[in-house]
Amino acid sequence: MITSLGKLILLVASFIFLFMIIPLSAHAQYTFYIDEFSVDKNGNPMFFDSFDDGMPPPNAPNFEGGNPAEYLMSGTMGPETGGKLTLDSSGVISVTTPGGDPFFHQRARLRTNINESDLALGLKIDDTFSVTGIFDLIAPPVPKDAYGVRFNDFTSTNTGNDIVEVVVRRTPNNNLTVQFRELDFVLGTVTTIESVPLEMTHDQIWLNLMRDDVSSNAITASIAYIDGGVMGTVMTSPNTIDIFDGENFTRAEFIARTVVPEPISSTLFIVGGATLGYRQWRRKRRTALI
């Protein structure tokens, strides 16, 4: 027969076991949808993905010239149904910000040429180019959650210092915004160039980054809202961000990300269970003595 003290020990052991098997730090949940992703080069279409073939990234349609294309993935995405790709937080992986803070994200980067001696291929310093993403307009559920498009110079041998993005983002103080930002992993900085309130009364949002002049390294950011398939007025940031700081290439991508919540304290978890068990044992023991 198990004594009261034995039952207490079993109860505490049970709480410790639960602590070991239950995830204590689950990422925040989101579901976003991207309708179109496109890249132009020197005034001509280079790549267009309408997400209508049922095969999510890394699969991709061919480049406009007919050459095969693919995405370099961070995390997983999908499914791809109804002409839209689902960006779901179940497909994220753990990464860090330039400042070293943990994050979860998923990213699809169009694989283009980064050979710095070959200026004919890829998005290089002698080209004009743009990247565009059309997303269903969904409010990011948690502060610091975001989705959007980027130019990125990060590679396995090049630490990214010219990562430029335009994203729909919920700020740390819970405001819904569209932000034009630069991420520099060399300096460990994130700089917000422009931030405007998000208008949540629309169906979709068009996000665009562009280099429109080969005599300048400046990237501009533009947004527009879409209702009933009709795009409204394009709004362009008066401020710009320069790229090609130490390299002559960039690549286009789309991303979604979420914060890493604080983990549940194991100490509180176990102590709470032990306290509950101890109270039950004391109550039974007091009853037996009366």
Secondary structure as a PSIPRED ss2 file (coil, helix, strand):
# PSIPRED VFORMAT (PSIPRED V4.0)

   1 M C   1.000  0.000  0.000
   2 I C   1.000  0.000  0.000
   3 T C   1.000  0.000  0.000
   4 S H   0.000  1.000  0.000
   5 L H   0.000  1.000  0.000
   6 G H   0.000  1.000  0.000
   7 K H   0.000  1.000  0.000
   8 L H   0.000  1.000  0.000
   9 I H   0.000  1.000  0.000
  10 L H   0.000  1.000  0.000
  11 L H   0.000  1.000  0.000
  12 V H   0.000  1.000  0.000
  13 A H   0.000  1.000  0.000
  14 S H   0.000  1.000  0.000
  15 F H   0.000  1.000  0.000
  16 I H   0.000  1.000  0.000
  17 F H   0.000  1.000  0.000
  18 L H   0.000  1.000  0.000
  19 F H   0.000  1.000  0.000
  20 M H   0.000  1.000  0.000
  21 I H   0.000  1.000  0.000
  22 I C   1.000  0.000  0.000
  23 P C   1.000  0.000  0.000
  24 L C   1.000  0.000  0.000
  25 S C   1.000  0.000  0.000
  26 A C   1.000  0.000  0.000
  27 H C   1.000  0.000  0.000
  28 A C   1.000  0.000  0.000
  29 Q C   1.000  0.000  0.000
  30 Y C   1.000  0.000  0.000
  31 T E   0.000  0.000  1.000
  32 F E   0.000  0.000  1.000
  33 Y E   0.000  0.000  1.000
  34 I E   0.000  0.000  1.000
  35 D E   0.000  0.000  1.000
  36 E E   0.000  0.000  1.000
  37 F E   0.000  0.000  1.000
  38 S E   0.000  0.000  1.000
  39 V E   0.000  0.000  1.000
  40 D E   0.000  0.000  1.000
  41 K E   0.000  0.000  1.000
  42 N C   1.000  0.000  0.000
  43 G C   1.000  0.000  0.000
  44 N E   0.000  0.000  1.000
  45 P E   0.000  0.000  1.000
  46 M E   0.000  0.000  1.000
  47 F E   0.000  0.000  1.000
  48 F E   0.000  0.000  1.000
  49 D E   0.000  0.000  1.000
  50 S C   1.000  0.000  0.000
  51 F C   1.000  0.000  0.000
  52 D C   1.000  0.000  0.000
  53 D C   1.000  0.000  0.000
  54 G C   1.000  0.000  0.000
  55 M C   1.000  0.000  0.000
  56 P C   1.000  0.000  0.000
  57 P C   1.000  0.000  0.000
  58 P C   1.000  0.000  0.000
  59 N E   0.000  0.000  1.000
  60 A C   1.000  0.000  0.000
  61 P C   1.000  0.000  0.000
  62 N C   1.000  0.000  0.000
  63 F C   1.000  0.000  0.000
  64 E C   1.000  0.000  0.000
  65 G C   1.000  0.000  0.000
  66 G C   1.000  0.000  0.000
  67 N C   1.000  0.000  0.000
  68 P C   1.000  0.000  0.000
  69 A C   1.000  0.000  0.000
  70 E E   0.000  0.000  1.000
  71 Y E   0.000  0.000  1.000
  72 L E   0.000  0.000  1.000
  73 M E   0.000  0.000  1.000
  74 S E   0.000  0.000  1.000
  75 G C   1.000  0.000  0.000
  76 T C   1.000  0.000  0.000
  77 M C   1.000  0.000  0.000
  78 G C   1.000  0.000  0.000
  79 P C   1.000  0.000  0.000
  80 E E   0.000  0.000  1.000
  81 T E   0.000  0.000  1.000
  82 G C   1.000  0.000  0.000
  83 G C   1.000  0.000  0.000
  84 K E   0.000  0.000  1.000
  85 L E   0.000  0.000  1.000
  86 T E   0.000  0.000  1.000
  87 L E   0.000  0.000  1.000
  88 D E   0.000  0.000  1.000
  89 S H   0.000  1.000  0.000
  90 S H   0.000  1.000  0.000
  91 G H   0.000  1.000  0.000
  92 V C   1.000  0.000  0.000
  93 I E   0.000  0.000  1.000
  94 S E   0.000  0.000  1.000
  95 V E   0.000  0.000  1.000
  96 T E   0.000  0.000  1.000
  97 T C   1.000  0.000  0.000
  98 P C   1.000  0.000  0.000
  99 G C   1.000  0.000  0.000
 100 G C   1.000  0.000  0.000
 101 D C   1.000  0.000  0.000
 102 P E   0.000  0.000  1.000
 103 F E   0.000  0.000  1.000
 104 F E   0.000  0.000  1.000
 105 H E   0.000  0.000  1.000
 106 Q E   0.000  0.000  1.000
 107 R E   0.000  0.000  1.000
 108 A E   0.000  0.000  1.000
 109 R E   0.000  0.000  1.000
 110 L E   0.000  0.000  1.000
 111 R C   1.000  0.000  0.000
 112 T C   1.000  0.000  0.000
 113 N C   1.000  0.000  0.000
 114 I C   1.000  0.000  0.000
 115 N C   1.000  0.000  0.000
 116 E C   1.000  0.000  0.000
 117 S C   1.000  0.000  0.000
 118 D C   1.000  0.000  0.000
 119 L C   1.000  0.000  0.000
 120 A C   1.000  0.000  0.000
 121 L C   1.000  0.000  0.000
 122 G C   1.000  0.000  0.000
 123 L E   0.000  0.000  1.000
 124 K E   0.000  0.000  1.000
 125 I C   1.000  0.000  0.000
 126 D C   1.000  0.000  0.000
 127 D C   1.000  0.000  0.000
 128 T C   1.000  0.000  0.000
 129 F E   0.000  0.000  1.000
 130 S E   0.000  0.000  1.000
 131 V E   0.000  0.000  1.000
 132 T E   0.000  0.000  1.000
 133 G E   0.000  0.000  1.000
 134 I E   0.000  0.000  1.000
 135 F E   0.000  0.000  1.000
 136 D E   0.000  0.000  1.000
 137 L C   1.000  0.000  0.000
 138 I C   1.000  0.000  0.000
 139 A C   1.000  0.000  0.000
 140 P C   1.000  0.000  0.000
 141 P C   1.000  0.000  0.000
 142 V C   1.000  0.000  0.000
 143 P C   1.000  0.000  0.000
 144 K C   1.000  0.000  0.000
 145 D C   1.000  0.000  0.000
 146 A E   0.000  0.000  1.000
 147 Y E   0.000  0.000  1.000
 148 G E   0.000  0.000  1.000
 149 V E   0.000  0.000  1.000
 150 R E   0.000  0.000  1.000
 151 F E   0.000  0.000  1.000
 152 N E   0.000  0.000  1.000
 153 D C   1.000  0.000  0.000
 154 F C   1.000  0.000  0.000
 155 T C   1.000  0.000  0.000
 156 S C   1.000  0.000  0.000
 157 T C   1.000  0.000  0.000
 158 N C   1.000  0.000  0.000
 159 T C   1.000  0.000  0.000
 160 G C   1.000  0.000  0.000
 161 N C   1.000  0.000  0.000
 162 D C   1.000  0.000  0.000
 163 I E   0.000  0.000  1.000
 164 V E   0.000  0.000  1.000
 165 E E   0.000  0.000  1.000
 166 V E   0.000  0.000  1.000
 167 V E   0.000  0.000  1.000
 168 V E   0.000  0.000  1.000
 169 R E   0.000  0.000  1.000
 170 R E   0.000  0.000  1.000
 171 T C   1.000  0.000  0.000
 172 P C   1.000  0.000  0.000
 173 N C   1.000  0.000  0.000
 174 N C   1.000  0.000  0.000
 175 N C   1.000  0.000  0.000
 176 L E   0.000  0.000  1.000
 177 T E   0.000  0.000  1.000
 178 V E   0.000  0.000  1.000
 179 Q E   0.000  0.000  1.000
 180 F E   0.000  0.000  1.000
 181 R E   0.000  0.000  1.000
 182 E E   0.000  0.000  1.000
 183 L E   0.000  0.000  1.000
 184 D E   0.000  0.000  1.000
 185 F C   1.000  0.000  0.000
 186 V C   1.000  0.000  0.000
 187 L C   1.000  0.000  0.000
 188 G C   1.000  0.000  0.000
 189 T E   0.000  0.000  1.000
 190 V E   0.000  0.000  1.000
 191 T E   0.000  0.000  1.000
 192 T E   0.000  0.000  1.000
 193 I E   0.000  0.000  1.000
 194 E E   0.000  0.000  1.000
 195 S E   0.000  0.000  1.000
 196 V E   0.000  0.000  1.000
 197 P E   0.000  0.000  1.000
 198 L C   1.000  0.000  0.000
 199 E C   1.000  0.000  0.000
 200 M C   1.000  0.000  0.000
 201 T C   1.000  0.000  0.000
 202 H C   1.000  0.000  0.000
 203 D C   1.000  0.000  0.000
 204 Q E   0.000  0.000  1.000
 205 I E   0.000  0.000  1.000
 206 W E   0.000  0.000  1.000
 207 L E   0.000  0.000  1.000
 208 N E   0.000  0.000  1.000
 209 L E   0.000  0.000  1.000
 210 M E   0.000  0.000  1.000
 211 R E   0.000  0.000  1.000
 212 D C   1.000  0.000  0.000
 213 D C   1.000  0.000  0.000
 214 V C   1.000  0.000  0.000
 215 S C   1.000  0.000  0.000
 216 S C   1.000  0.000  0.000
 217 N C   1.000  0.000  0.000
 218 A E   0.000  0.000  1.000
 219 I E   0.000  0.000  1.000
 220 T E   0.000  0.000  1.000
 221 A E   0.000  0.000  1.000
 222 S E   0.000  0.000  1.000
 223 I E   0.000  0.000  1.000
 224 A E   0.000  0.000  1.000
 225 Y E   0.000  0.000  1.000
 226 I E   0.000  0.000  1.000
 227 D E   0.000  0.000  1.000
 228 G C   1.000  0.000  0.000
 229 G C   1.000  0.000  0.000
 230 V E   0.000  0.000  1.000
 231 M E   0.000  0.000  1.000
 232 G C   1.000  0.000  0.000
 233 T C   1.000  0.000  0.000
 234 V C   1.000  0.000  0.000
 235 M E   0.000  0.000  1.000
 236 T E   0.000  0.000  1.000
 237 S C   1.000  0.000  0.000
 238 P C   1.000  0.000  0.000
 239 N C   1.000  0.000  0.000
 240 T C   1.000  0.000  0.000
 241 I E   0.000  0.000  1.000
 242 D E   0.000  0.000  1.000
 243 I C   1.000  0.000  0.000
 244 F C   1.000  0.000  0.000
 245 D C   1.000  0.000  0.000
 246 G C   1.000  0.000  0.000
 247 E C   1.000  0.000  0.000
 248 N C   1.000  0.000  0.000
 249 F E   0.000  0.000  1.000
 250 T E   0.000  0.000  1.000
 251 R E   0.000  0.000  1.000
 252 A E   0.000  0.000  1.000
 253 E E   0.000  0.000  1.000
 254 F E   0.000  0.000  1.000
 255 I E   0.000  0.000  1.000
 256 A E   0.000  0.000  1.000
 257 R E   0.000  0.000  1.000
 258 T E   0.000  0.000  1.000
 259 V E   0.000  0.000  1.000
 260 V C   1.000  0.000  0.000
 261 P C   1.000  0.000  0.000
 262 E C   1.000  0.000  0.000
 263 P C   1.000  0.000  0.000
 264 I C   1.000  0.000  0.000
 265 S C   1.000  0.000  0.000
 266 S H   0.000  1.000  0.000
 267 T H   0.000  1.000  0.000
 268 L H   0.000  1.000  0.000
 269 F H   0.000  1.000  0.000
 270 I H   0.000  1.000  0.000
 271 V H   0.000  1.000  0.000
 272 G H   0.000  1.000  0.000
 273 G H   0.000  1.000  0.000
 274 A H   0.000  1.000  0.000
 275 T H   0.000  1.000  0.000
 276 L H   0.000  1.000  0.000
 277 G H   0.000  1.000  0.000
 278 Y H   0.000  1.000  0.000
 279 R H   0.000  1.000  0.000
 280 Q H   0.000  1.000  0.000
 281 W H   0.000  1.000  0.000
 282 R H   0.000  1.000  0.000
 283 R H   0.000  1.000  0.000
 284 K H   0.000  1.000  0.000
 285 R H   0.000  1.000  0.000
 286 R H   0.000  1.000  0.000
 287 T H   0.000  1.000  0.000
 288 A H   0.000  1.000  0.000
 289 L H   0.000  1.000  0.000
 290 I C   1.000  0.000  0.000
